[in-house]
Amino acid sequence: MNLNPQLRTMIDSNPQLREMMQNPDSLRQFSSPEMMQKMATLQQSLFPQNRNTTSNLGAGGLSGTNQSYGSTGCLSTV
């Protein structure tokens, strides 16, 4: 599998996750429409402020916002 380094590290460090990701039945279950809907519902319940972020994303990230780093070094959106 060609995976990004962060996902590869997660899979390598967790034998149960590695086994699950190599099991065709598990992958089939995770990609079913019912499971995808359940995961989307869970994500919306955990992160309600992110419901409309896809409409704000452009090719370079968030479009239509000015971002700057204040004196504290924290990113602020204007």
HUKA-V745090 format. One record per pair of residues at least 6 apart in sequence whose C-alpha atoms are under 8 Angstrom apart, sorted by the first residue. I is the first residue (numbers start at 0). GAP is how many residues later the second one is. Records with the same first field share a line. If there is no record, write none. Layout:
# HUKA-V745090
I=GAP ; GAP
This chain:
# HUKA-V745090
10=6 ; 7
11=6
19=6 ; 7
20=6
28=6
29=6
43=6 ; 7
55=6 ; 7 ; 8
56=6
64=12 ; 13
65=11 ; 12
66=8 ; 9 ; 10 ; 11
67=7 ; 8 ; 9 ; 10
68=6 ; 7
69=6
